[in-house]
């Protein structure tokens, strides 16, 4: 199923390999949306991950929340959609 979680997870894996400063800390899939918790040393790295996922062109990607404390930036990305 091109609209299920597997294509989103595959795209996420490729984006994380390309953005090695970002670490995955958790994810959940509900009703066609994949929510991903990520952590990095800088907020810019989270934005770079979002850009990488958007450039794949298969999903809508939102960086829903970003927090910075103790020298770490954490954020939540939401991926929705898929290829028709």
Buried (B, 14 or more C-beta within 10 A) or exposed (E): EEBEBEBBBEBBEEBBEEBEBBBEEEBEBEEEBBBBBBBBEBBEBBBBBBEBBBEBEBBEBBBEEBEBEEEEBBBBBBBBBBEE
